[in-house]
């Protein structure tokens, strides 16, 4: 297991472009991302619980980065959230801002170097980025960055986004201008949580392909939370505020939350697999629980095609609500025939 790292993130940038793999890693469409701005809270432990609730979105690796003023602390490793972190490790991640990530296990390379958050150094300080999605122009982005002598450390498209922002900061831009400028070069699906020493960003691509929600922490301390799904808010007692809209960037700091439309042509095109498979049944999407949506899918399927069958059996766990809906509509009994180990 990796030791806890209190970093200036130039420690990540010691690999030459000649050492960089020729083929980027496989897509990680269903990763879980989490971010929190809460100066009066233990942000590392809250992020741990948020990632625990989002474990279904990624089981390959887990990581948390915290910002204690200008100091960045990072810990990430292969495995489930409960395997990667313990009390001792979380106590070594102080700060007011935290970014967390669960990586989706794919057929691509499985290395600690690809665990997130991705961290890069900039003239404004370190940046920590957690990404859910898949860019479709990674080769072009990679080539452009290498032309400008960027140091590539991983085989993920997520690092390319972080390096793109850093490159814009290197040209004298502030965090927001740099980020919105870098996003113009990104094509595909990306829901991002980005931590900086000065604030926390939440971003969705112009189509909002992957989900990202905003929550608020109650009490006197207050604070804001970003998560892939509302179940990541529920577990820490945060209240759902709204979704981050397609093509929107939200900026959270000591002045509150501000919204910026960085895309000129946002058009909502949410991935249907979120509703069918990826998302947890108790999460809320489009003002309805995912469970109720899948239940109606099963009812509709029974209306369109009812076979001569003795029992409706689900493939656990995402298929259970649809199977129940199919059973209720068709009158065919529901039963368990498969057990998830």
C-alpha positions as CSV (number, residue, x, y, z in Angstrom):
1,X,0.0,0.0,0.0
2,X,1.2,3.4,-0.8
3,X,2.4,5.7,2.0
4,X,0.5,8.9,2.6
5,X,1.8,11.7,0.4
6,X,2.0,15.4,1.3
7,X,2.9,16.7,-2.1
8,X,3.9,19.5,-4.2
9,X,2.6,17.8,-7.3
10,X,5.7,18.2,-9.5
11,X,6.7,14.9,-7.9
12,X,4.2,13.4,-10.4
13,X,6.0,15.0,-13.4
14,X,9.2,13.1,-13.7
15,X,8.4,10.9,-16.6
16,X,9.6,11.9,-20.1
17,X,7.4,11.8,-23.1
18,X,9.5,9.0,-24.5
19,X,8.4,6.8,-21.6
20,X,4.7,7.4,-22.1
21,X,2.7,4.4,-23.4
22,X,1.6,4.6,-27.0
23,X,-1.9,3.5,-26.2
24,X,-4.2,5.2,-23.7
25,X,-6.0,3.2,-21.1
26,X,-9.5,1.7,-21.8
27,X,-12.5,3.9,-21.0
28,X,-13.8,4.2,-17.5
29,X,-17.4,5.3,-18.1
30,X,-18.8,4.6,-14.6
31,X,-16.3,6.0,-12.2
32,X,-17.5,7.7,-9.0
33,X,-16.4,11.2,-8.2
34,X,-16.9,13.2,-5.0
35,X,-15.9,16.7,-3.8
36,X,-16.5,18.8,-0.8
37,X,-15.8,22.3,0.4
38,X,-16.4,22.5,4.2
39,X,-13.8,24.5,6.2
40,X,-15.3,23.4,9.5
41,X,-15.7,19.7,8.7
42,X,-13.4,16.7,8.5
43,X,-13.4,16.6,4.7
44,X,-11.3,13.5,4.3
45,X,-13.7,11.3,6.4
46,X,-16.8,12.8,4.7
47,X,-15.2,12.0,1.3
48,X,-14.5,8.5,2.5
49,X,-18.2,7.9,3.3
50,X,-19.2,9.5,0.0
51,X,-16.9,7.2,-1.9
52,X,-18.2,4.3,0.1
53,X,-21.7,5.1,-1.1
54,X,-20.4,5.4,-4.7
55,X,-18.5,2.1,-4.5
56,X,-20.8,0.5,-7.1
57,X,-19.4,2.9,-9.7
58,X,-15.8,1.7,-9.4
59,X,-14.0,-1.1,-7.6
60,X,-10.5,-1.0,-9.1
61,X,-8.9,1.8,-7.1
62,X,-9.7,4.7,-4.8
63,X,-8.1,8.0,-3.9
64,X,-8.6,11.2,-1.9
65,X,-6.8,14.5,-2.3
66,X,-7.2,17.3,0.3
67,X,-6.2,20.9,0.3
68,X,-5.1,22.5,3.6
69,X,-4.7,26.1,2.4
70,X,-1.8,25.8,-0.2
71,X,-0.7,22.3,1.0
72,X,-1.9,19.3,-1.0
73,X,-2.2,15.8,0.6
74,X,-2.9,12.7,-1.5
75,X,-3.5,9.1,-0.8
76,X,-4.6,6.5,-3.4
77,X,-4.2,2.8,-3.9
78,X,-5.6,-0.2,-5.6
79,X,-8.7,-1.8,-4.0
80,X,-12.1,-0.9,-2.5
81,X,-12.6,2.2,-0.4
82,X,-12.6,0.2,2.8
83,X,-9.4,-1.6,1.8
84,X,-7.5,1.6,0.8
85,X,-8.3,3.8,3.8
86,X,-8.4,3.5,7.5
87,X,-8.6,6.0,10.4
88,X,-4.8,6.5,10.6
89,X,-4.6,7.4,6.9
90,X,-7.7,9.7,6.9
91,X,-6.2,11.6,9.9
92,X,-3.2,12.4,7.7
93,X,-5.4,14.2,5.1
94,X,-6.3,17.5,6.7
95,X,-7.9,20.4,4.9
96,X,-10.9,22.4,3.9
97,X,-11.4,21.0,0.4
98,X,-11.3,17.3,-0.7
99,X,-11.6,15.5,-4.0
100,X,-12.3,11.7,-4.2
101,X,-12.5,9.1,-6.9
102,X,-13.4,5.4,-7.4
103,X,-12.1,3.9,-10.6
104,X,-14.1,1.6,-12.7
105,X,-12.5,-1.8,-13.3
106,X,-12.1,-2.4,-17.0
107,X,-10.2,-4.6,-19.4
108,X,-7.6,-1.9,-19.7
109,X,-4.4,-1.6,-17.7
110,X,-4.7,-1.8,-13.9
111,X,-1.9,0.2,-12.3
112,X,-1.6,2.5,-9.3
113,X,-0.3,5.2,-11.6
114,X,-3.8,5.4,-13.2
115,X,-5.5,5.8,-9.8
116,X,-7.2,9.2,-9.3
117,X,-7.4,12.0,-8.4
118,X,-5.0,13.1,-11.1
119,X,-2.6,15.7,-9.7
120,X,-0.5,18.3,-11.6
121,X,1.4,21.4,-10.5
122,X,0.7,24.9,-11.8
123,X,2.0,28.4,-11.1
124,X,-1.2,28.9,-9.0
125,X,-0.5,25.8,-7.0
126,X,-1.5,22.1,-7.3
127,X,-4.6,20.9,-9.0
128,X,-6.4,17.6,-8.2
129,X,-8.9,16.2,-10.7
130,X,-11.4,13.4,-10.5
131,X,-13.1,12.3,-13.8
132,X,-16.1,10.2,-14.7
133,X,-16.5,9.7,-18.4
134,X,-14.5,9.0,-21.6
135,X,-12.9,11.5,-24.0
136,X,-13.0,10.5,-27.7
137,X,-10.1,12.8,-28.9
138,X,-7.4,11.6,-26.5
139,X,-4.8,11.1,-29.3
140,X,-5.1,14.6,-30.4
141,X,-5.0,16.0,-26.9
142,X,-2.0,13.9,-26.1
143,X,-0.1,15.0,-29.2
144,X,-0.9,18.7,-28.5
145,X,0.4,18.4,-25.0
146,X,3.6,16.6,-26.0
147,X,4.3,19.4,-28.5
148,X,4.3,21.8,-25.6
149,X,6.6,19.5,-23.5
150,X,4.0,18.4,-21.0
151,X,5.0,15.5,-18.8
152,X,2.6,12.6,-19.0
153,X,2.6,10.2,-16.1
154,X,-0.4,7.9,-16.7
155,X,-2.4,6.3,-19.5
156,X,-5.7,8.0,-18.7
157,X,-7.6,10.7,-20.5
158,X,-8.2,12.3,-17.1
159,X,-4.6,13.4,-16.8
160,X,-4.9,15.0,-20.2
161,X,-7.7,17.3,-19.0
162,X,-5.7,18.2,-15.9
163,X,-2.6,19.0,-18.0
164,X,-4.7,21.0,-20.4
165,X,-5.9,23.2,-17.5
166,X,-2.3,23.5,-16.2
167,X,-1.1,24.5,-19.7
168,X,-3.7,27.4,-19.8
169,X,-2.6,28.5,-16.3
170,X,1.0,28.5,-17.5
171,X,-0.2,31.1,-20.1
172,X,-1.2,33.5,-17.3
173,X,-4.9,32.6,-16.9
174,X,-6.7,32.2,-13.6
175,X,-8.4,29.0,-12.5
176,X,-11.8,29.6,-14.1
177,X,-10.6,31.0,-17.3
178,X,-7.9,28.3,-17.7
179,X,-10.4,25.5,-17.0
180,X,-13.1,26.8,-19.4
181,X,-10.5,27.3,-22.1
182,X,-9.2,23.8,-21.7
183,X,-12.7,22.3,-21.8
184,X,-13.1,23.7,-25.3
185,X,-10.6,21.1,-26.6
186,X,-12.3,18.1,-24.8
187,X,-14.7,16.0,-26.8
188,X,-16.8,13.2,-25.2
189,X,-18.2,12.5,-21.8
190,X,-16.7,14.2,-18.7
191,X,-18.1,15.0,-15.3
192,X,-15.3,16.5,-13.2
193,X,-14.6,17.4,-9.7
194,X,-11.5,19.6,-9.5
195,X,-9.8,20.8,-6.3
196,X,-7.5,23.8,-6.1
197,X,-6.0,25.8,-3.2
198,X,-8.6,28.5,-3.9
199,X,-11.8,26.6,-4.4
200,X,-13.6,23.6,-5.8
201,X,-15.0,23.1,-9.3
202,X,-17.8,20.9,-10.6
203,X,-18.1,20.5,-14.4
204,X,-20.2,18.6,-16.9
205,X,-19.7,18.2,-20.6
206,X,-22.1,20.0,-23.0
207,X,-24.3,16.9,-23.2
208,X,-24.3,16.0,-19.5
209,X,-23.6,12.4,-20.4
210,X,-22.5,11.4,-16.9
211,X,-24.3,12.7,-13.8
212,X,-23.1,15.2,-11.2
213,X,-25.1,16.7,-8.4
214,X,-24.7,19.5,-5.9
215,X,-25.6,19.2,-2.2
216,X,-25.4,21.4,0.9
217,X,-24.3,20.6,4.4
218,X,-26.6,21.9,7.1
219,X,-25.7,23.2,10.5
220,X,-23.7,26.3,11.5
221,X,-20.6,25.3,9.5
222,X,-22.3,24.9,6.1
223,X,-20.5,23.7,3.1
224,X,-21.1,22.3,-0.4
225,X,-20.8,18.8,-1.8
226,X,-20.4,17.4,-5.3
227,X,-21.1,13.8,-6.1
228,X,-21.8,11.5,-9.0
229,X,-25.2,10.5,-7.5
230,X,-27.5,11.6,-4.7
231,X,-26.6,8.5,-2.6
232,X,-23.2,10.1,-2.1
233,X,-25.0,13.1,-0.4
234,X,-27.4,11.0,1.6
235,X,-24.7,9.1,3.5
236,X,-23.2,12.2,5.0
237,X,-26.5,14.0,5.7
238,X,-26.1,16.5,2.8
239,X,-29.3,17.9,1.2
240,X,-29.7,17.7,-2.6
241,X,-29.6,21.2,-4.1
242,X,-29.6,20.5,-7.9
243,X,-27.8,18.9,-10.7
244,X,-24.8,20.5,-12.4
245,X,-26.3,21.3,-15.8
246,X,-24.8,20.2,-19.1
247,X,-22.1,22.7,-20.1
248,X,-22.0,24.2,-16.7
249,X,-19.1,24.9,-14.3
250,X,-19.8,25.6,-10.6
251,X,-17.1,27.3,-8.5
252,X,-17.2,26.9,-4.8
253,X,-15.1,28.9,-2.3
254,X,-15.5,31.0,0.8
255,X,-17.8,33.4,-1.0
256,X,-20.3,30.6,-1.8
257,X,-21.2,29.0,-5.1
258,X,-21.1,30.6,-8.5
259,X,-22.3,29.2,-11.9
260,X,-20.7,29.7,-15.3
261,X,-21.9,28.4,-18.7
262,X,-18.7,27.4,-20.5
263,X,-20.4,25.7,-23.5
264,X,-22.2,27.7,-26.2
265,X,-24.4,24.8,-27.3
266,X,-25.4,22.5,-24.4
267,X,-27.8,19.7,-25.3
268,X,-28.8,17.2,-22.7
269,X,-28.0,13.6,-23.7
270,X,-27.8,11.6,-20.5
271,X,-26.5,8.0,-21.0
272,X,-29.4,5.7,-20.7
273,X,-27.2,3.1,-19.1
274,X,-27.1,5.3,-15.9
275,X,-30.8,4.6,-15.5
276,X,-30.7,1.0,-16.6
277,X,-27.5,-0.2,-14.9
278,X,-24.8,2.1,-13.5
279,X,-26.7,4.2,-10.9
280,X,-27.7,2.9,-7.5
281,X,-31.5,2.3,-7.2
282,X,-32.0,4.8,-4.3
283,X,-30.3,7.6,-6.2
284,X,-32.6,10.3,-7.7
285,X,-32.2,11.3,-11.4
286,X,-34.6,13.5,-13.3
287,X,-36.8,13.9,-10.1
288,X,-37.4,10.2,-9.7
289,X,-35.6,7.3,-8.0
290,X,-33.7,5.0,-10.2
291,X,-35.7,2.2,-8.7
292,X,-39.0,3.6,-9.8
293,X,-37.6,4.1,-13.4
294,X,-36.4,0.5,-13.6
295,X,-39.7,-0.7,-12.2
296,X,-41.6,1.1,-15.0
297,X,-39.2,-0.3,-17.6
298,X,-40.1,-3.8,-16.4
299,X,-43.8,-3.0,-16.6
300,X,-43.4,-1.6,-20.1
301,X,-41.5,-4.7,-21.2
302,X,-44.3,-6.9,-20.0
303,X,-46.8,-4.9,-22.0
304,X,-44.8,-5.3,-25.1
305,X,-43.8,-8.9,-24.7
306,X,-45.2,-11.4,-22.2
307,X,-43.7,-14.9,-22.6
308,X,-45.2,-18.2,-21.5
309,X,-43.2,-18.5,-18.4
310,X,-43.5,-19.8,-14.8
311,X,-41.3,-17.3,-13.0
312,X,-39.6,-13.9,-13.5
313,X,-35.9,-14.0,-12.3
314,X,-33.6,-11.0,-12.1
315,X,-29.9,-10.9,-12.7
316,X,-28.8,-9.1,-9.5
317,X,-28.6,-6.4,-8.6
318,X,-29.5,-3.8,-11.2
319,X,-32.1,-6.0,-12.9
320,X,-34.2,-6.6,-9.7
321,X,-36.5,-3.5,-10.0
322,X,-37.3,-4.2,-13.7
323,X,-38.0,-7.9,-12.9
324,X,-40.4,-6.8,-10.1
325,X,-42.2,-4.4,-12.5
326,X,-42.4,-7.2,-15.1
327,X,-43.9,-9.6,-12.6
328,X,-46.5,-7.1,-11.4
329,X,-47.6,-6.2,-14.9
330,X,-47.6,-9.7,-16.3
331,X,-48.9,-11.6,-13.3
332,X,-46.0,-14.0,-13.5
333,X,-44.6,-14.7,-10.0
334,X,-41.2,-13.1,-9.1
335,X,-38.6,-15.3,-7.6
336,X,-34.9,-15.5,-6.9
337,X,-32.9,-17.8,-9.1
338,X,-29.5,-16.2,-9.1
339,X,-27.5,-15.1,-6.0
340,X,-24.7,-12.5,-6.2
341,X,-21.7,-13.6,-4.3
